[in-house]
Every structure is written in C-alpha cells, then in structure tokens.
Amino acid sequence: MFKIGDFSKITQVSIRMLRYYDEVGLFKPAEIDTWTEHRRYSVEQIVSM
C-alpha cells in the first residue's frame, strides 16, 4: 500500500487531483483510514492509472 504522496510521485498525478478524483467518484483509494482520513493506494491501482 502506498500513501497518497508516494502514489502521486509514482503516477505523476498531483495529490490535489487524486483527492478530487476521490471526491467525484472517478478514482477511489483502496483504503481510507476512518480516524485520520489518510488515503492508501494499492499496487494494482498503478496499472489502472
């Protein structure tokens, strides 16, 4: 699992855009911590970008 910042660097998609994609339902993180709201992305999601 990758933190949003690491995923952003790997995919070259800004953190701001990843949050927007999540907000509009276009690209959801694999997991969101309900307490901290930290987003995590899976290795499989890199391929789908």
Helices and strands as residue ranges (DSSP letters): E 2-3, H 4-11, H 15-24, E 31-32, E 39-41, H 43-48
